[in-house]
Amino acid sequence: MEKKYSPLQMGFHWVIFILIAIAYAAMELRGYAPYDSALRRGITLLHYTAGVSVLILTLLRIMIRIAGKTPAIAPPPPRWQMILAHLVHGVLYLMFICLPLLGLLTLYFGGREWAFLGYTMPVRDIPDADMQSRLRDIHELIANTGYFIIGLHTAAALFHHYILRDNTLIRMLPGKRH
């Protein structure tokens, strides 16, 4: 049995992590740019691009995870920890699919044209401000909840590494195979 995830699985994990950090940072920082400035539009487009990229890569990562092998945790954790880990991972995957989809729908109903990597994305001919607002509210609620879920995931990995001293974190770190 492998002791680490495959380089492909690790690559997807860390690239998605970076894109999520970019998406969150872009939304936190855009308020510092003057309204309707080129800088603010660029930061906002960066958020959109990172978000759509997270959606695409998360779907690919799920397929790779289903097809790949999951290295065992040594020493094996109690069953309740495995159940909780699967639950948190499921919530993370669901969040990284739903957030971009909600964002895309928000943009669609807003009617404002934008492009993803040079491709013009579809928008509604007649904007629906009410639907756009409701979708944005849900998107923001899930995104704000994401801080907690991502923090929980990170804290659990560090807890396993430094307190339980198992290989949970090591399995996802690039570098030498142990």
Helices and strands as residue ranges (DSSP letters): H 7-29, G 30-32, H 38-67, H 79-110, E 115-116, E 119-120, H 129-159, I 160-164, G 170-172
